[in-house]
Amino acid sequence: MSISRIPTGIKELDAILDGGYPSQQGILVSGPPGSGKSILATHFLYKSCKDGKKCVLMLTQVNVESFLEQAESIGLDFRPCIEKGTLEITKAFETRTNKIYNAERHGARIGFLEKDCVQSVQDIPEDVEIVVIDNLDMLSLYHSKEEFADKFFTINDILYAKKCTTLFLVGQEEKGIKQAIAQHTSFGNIELYMDRDTVTGRGMRQMYIPKMRCTYLSLEPLNFKITKEGIKIERIFQRDEIINDALDALI
């Protein structure tokens, strides 16, 4: 379907998504720890920075230096991007750590620390095109399902009004109504899984894309590995392509 796309930074995934993520929309990426959520987002950020887009990364569970080191481990150096100004990293993790220390000293509840997440999104400069929030687990942890719904709807609306293409990362520790709210609200969903092959006993990672509006999806799982170069999709099971190849061979 005709809609502007932003490259994902992974060529095989771009082919599956008709060129990339739908522009100016919010995409939810979910999965357990170690499934590859942050690496998927890192590819997207790096490609966007290299294309000259202004990007913002909001870190809620790791510090900036840790993110940079993880990116460098797959061959992606963001330091020139930061110096050039194409990437801004908000230090939400460090800020929260300091607040926790001060809250404990004064006997305050820690839950209030996540109350200003909407303001953080509102403060994103108007010239920013790409946003990655890594991740939403803290927002889910400290809010009821009603509060989470209100805040996620608001964050999504603010970023849509700013015309940002956004990746929302969320873990799968708390499945249920909150994750369902985020899935329903987002323009697209990408789910990452880790499983074990019952025959070989080897671990494997899979990507499933149940929803991406304005995009034809085969609904087949994608096997992928995390390598020294990042995510590598191994096999793409697309029924229509297999059928078309078979028909071409017969003709």
C-alpha positions as CSV (number, residue, x, y, z in Angstrom):
1,M,0.0,0.0,0.0
2,S,1.1,3.6,-0.7
3,I,2.6,5.0,2.5
4,S,6.0,6.6,3.3
5,R,8.5,4.3,4.9
6,I,11.6,4.6,7.1
7,P,14.2,1.9,6.7
8,T,14.6,-0.4,9.6
9,G,18.4,-0.8,9.2
10,I,17.9,-4.5,8.4
11,K,17.5,-5.1,4.6
12,E,15.6,-8.4,5.0
13,L,13.1,-6.7,7.3
14,D,12.8,-3.8,4.9
15,A,11.8,-6.2,2.2
16,I,9.1,-7.8,4.4
17,L,7.7,-4.4,5.4
18,D,7.6,-2.9,1.9
19,G,10.5,-0.6,2.6
20,G,10.5,-0.1,6.3
21,Y,8.4,1.1,9.3
22,P,5.4,3.3,8.4
23,S,6.6,6.9,8.7
24,Q,5.3,9.1,11.5
25,Q,3.7,6.2,13.4
26,G,4.3,4.3,16.6
27,I,5.5,0.7,16.5
28,L,5.5,-1.6,19.5
29,V,8.4,-4.1,19.9
30,S,7.9,-6.7,22.6
31,G,9.9,-9.6,23.8
32,P,11.6,-11.2,26.9
33,P,15.1,-10.1,28.0
34,G,17.7,-11.2,25.6
35,S,15.3,-11.5,22.6
36,G,16.9,-8.7,20.7
37,K,14.6,-5.7,21.2
38,S,17.3,-3.2,21.9
39,I,19.5,-4.4,19.0
40,L,16.5,-4.2,16.6
41,A,16.0,-0.6,17.7
42,T,19.8,0.1,17.5
43,H,19.8,-0.9,13.8
44,F,16.9,1.6,13.2
45,L,18.6,4.4,15.1
46,Y,21.9,4.0,13.3
47,K,20.4,3.8,9.9
48,S,18.3,6.9,10.6
49,C,21.3,8.8,12.0
50,K,23.4,7.9,8.9
51,D,20.5,9.1,6.7
52,G,20.7,12.5,8.4
53,K,17.5,12.3,10.4
54,K,17.4,13.8,13.9
55,C,16.9,11.0,16.4
56,V,16.2,10.8,20.2
57,L,16.8,7.7,22.3
58,M,15.1,7.6,25.7
59,L,16.8,5.1,28.0
60,T,14.9,4.0,31.1
61,Q,16.8,0.9,32.2
62,V,20.5,1.3,31.1
63,N,22.9,4.2,31.2
64,V,24.2,5.9,28.1
65,E,27.7,4.4,28.2
66,S,26.3,0.9,28.4
67,F,24.1,1.5,25.4
68,L,27.1,2.9,23.4
69,E,29.2,-0.2,24.4
70,Q,26.5,-2.6,23.3
71,A,26.1,-0.8,20.0
72,E,29.9,-0.9,19.4
73,S,29.8,-4.7,20.1
74,I,27.8,-5.1,16.8
75,G,30.0,-2.6,14.9
76,L,27.8,0.5,15.3
77,D,29.6,3.6,16.6
78,F,27.1,6.3,17.7
79,R,29.7,8.7,19.1
80,P,30.1,10.6,15.8
81,C,26.3,10.8,15.5
82,I,26.1,12.4,19.0
83,E,28.9,14.8,18.2
84,K,27.2,15.7,14.9
85,G,23.9,16.2,16.6
86,T,21.9,13.6,14.7
87,L,21.4,11.6,18.0
88,E,20.3,12.9,21.4
89,I,20.2,10.4,24.3
90,T,18.0,11.4,27.2
91,K,19.5,10.2,30.5
92,A,16.3,8.9,32.0
93,F,18.0,6.0,33.7
94,E,20.6,8.2,35.4
95,T,18.0,10.7,36.4
96,R,15.8,8.0,37.9
97,T,18.7,6.6,39.8
98,N,19.4,10.0,41.4
99,K,15.8,10.5,42.2
100,I,15.6,7.1,43.9
101,Y,18.6,7.9,46.1
102,N,17.0,11.2,47.1
103,A,13.6,9.7,47.6
104,E,15.0,7.1,49.9
105,R,16.8,9.8,51.9
106,H,13.5,11.7,52.3
107,G,11.2,8.6,52.8
108,A,9.2,9.3,49.6
109,R,7.5,6.6,47.5
110,I,9.6,5.5,44.5
111,G,6.5,5.1,42.3
112,F,6.2,8.8,41.7
113,L,9.4,8.8,39.7
114,E,7.6,7.7,36.6
115,K,4.9,10.3,36.8
116,D,6.8,12.8,34.6
117,C,7.3,10.5,31.5
118,V,4.7,12.4,29.5
119,Q,6.5,15.7,30.1
120,S,9.8,14.0,28.9
121,V,8.1,13.2,25.6
122,Q,6.6,16.7,25.3
123,D,10.1,18.2,25.7
124,I,11.3,16.4,22.6
125,P,12.4,19.1,20.1
126,E,10.1,19.7,17.1
127,D,12.8,18.9,14.5
128,V,13.1,15.3,15.8
129,E,12.0,12.6,13.3
130,I,12.9,9.4,15.0
131,V,12.2,8.3,18.6
132,V,13.1,5.1,20.4
133,I,11.8,4.5,24.0
134,D,13.8,1.7,25.6
135,N,11.7,0.7,27.4
136,L,8.1,1.0,28.7
137,D,8.5,-1.5,31.6
138,M,8.9,1.2,34.2
139,L,5.8,2.9,33.0
140,S,3.9,-0.3,33.3
141,L,5.3,-1.2,36.7
142,Y,4.3,1.9,38.5
143,H,0.8,2.4,37.1
144,S,-2.6,0.8,37.2
145,K,-4.0,-0.4,33.8
146,E,-6.1,2.8,33.6
147,E,-3.2,5.0,34.3
148,F,-1.0,3.1,31.9
149,A,-3.6,3.4,29.2
150,D,-4.0,7.2,29.7
151,K,-0.2,7.8,29.7
152,F,0.5,5.5,26.7
153,F,-2.4,7.0,24.7
154,T,-1.0,10.5,25.5
155,I,2.6,9.6,24.7
156,N,1.5,8.1,21.4
157,D,-0.6,11.1,20.5
158,I,2.1,13.6,21.3
159,L,4.7,11.8,19.2
160,Y,2.2,11.4,16.3
161,A,1.5,15.2,16.5
162,K,5.2,15.8,16.3
163,K,5.3,13.5,13.2
164,C,7.8,11.2,14.8
165,T,8.4,7.6,13.7
166,T,8.7,5.8,17.1
167,L,9.7,2.4,18.4
168,F,8.2,1.6,21.8
169,L,10.1,-1.3,23.4
170,V,8.4,-3.4,26.1
171,G,9.2,-6.6,27.9
172,Q,6.9,-9.6,28.2
173,E,7.2,-10.0,32.0
174,E,3.8,-8.5,32.5
175,K,1.6,-10.0,29.8
176,G,-2.1,-9.2,29.9
177,I,-4.2,-6.1,29.7
178,K,-1.4,-3.5,29.7
179,Q,0.4,-5.1,26.8
180,A,-2.9,-5.5,25.0
181,I,-3.5,-1.8,25.4
182,A,-0.2,-1.0,23.9
183,Q,-0.7,-3.4,21.0
184,H,-4.1,-2.0,20.2
185,T,-2.9,1.6,20.3
186,S,0.3,1.1,18.2
187,F,0.3,1.3,14.4
188,G,2.3,-1.9,14.3
189,N,3.5,-4.7,16.5
190,I,6.7,-6.8,16.3
191,E,7.0,-9.7,18.7
192,L,10.4,-11.4,19.5
193,Y,10.6,-14.8,21.0
194,M,13.2,-17.2,22.3
195,D,12.6,-20.9,22.0
196,R,14.4,-24.3,21.9
197,D,14.4,-26.7,18.9
198,T,12.9,-29.9,20.2
199,V,15.0,-32.0,17.8
200,T,18.4,-30.5,18.2
201,G,18.0,-28.9,21.6
202,R,19.5,-25.7,20.3
203,G,18.1,-22.3,21.2
204,M,16.6,-20.1,18.5
205,R,15.1,-16.7,18.2
206,Q,12.1,-15.8,16.1
207,M,10.4,-12.6,15.0
208,Y,6.6,-12.4,14.4
209,I,4.8,-9.4,13.0
210,P,1.1,-9.8,13.6
211,K,0.2,-6.2,12.8
212,M,1.6,-3.5,10.6
213,R,-1.1,-1.3,9.2
214,C,-1.0,-0.4,5.5
215,T,1.4,-3.4,5.0
216,Y,0.7,-6.8,3.5
217,L,1.9,-9.4,6.0
218,S,2.3,-13.2,5.4
219,L,2.0,-13.9,9.1
220,E,4.9,-16.3,8.9
221,P,7.6,-16.4,11.6
222,L,11.1,-15.2,10.9
223,N,14.1,-17.0,12.3
224,F,17.1,-14.8,13.1
225,K,20.4,-14.8,14.9
226,I,22.2,-12.1,16.8
227,T,25.8,-11.9,15.4
228,K,28.8,-9.6,15.7
229,E,27.1,-7.5,13.0
230,G,23.7,-7.5,14.8
231,I,20.5,-9.1,13.7
232,K,20.7,-11.5,10.8
233,I,17.4,-13.0,9.5
234,E,18.1,-16.5,8.5
235,R,15.0,-17.7,6.7
236,I,12.0,-15.9,5.5
237,F,8.9,-18.1,5.2
238,Q,6.6,-16.3,2.9
239,R,3.9,-18.6,1.4
240,D,3.1,-16.4,-1.6
241,E,6.7,-16.2,-2.7
242,I,7.1,-19.9,-2.6
243,I,3.8,-20.4,-4.5
244,N,4.9,-17.8,-7.1
245,D,8.3,-19.4,-7.6
246,A,6.7,-22.8,-8.0
247,L,4.2,-21.4,-10.6
248,D,7.1,-19.7,-12.5
249,A,9.0,-23.0,-12.6
250,L,6.0,-24.8,-14.1
251,I,5.4,-22.1,-16.7
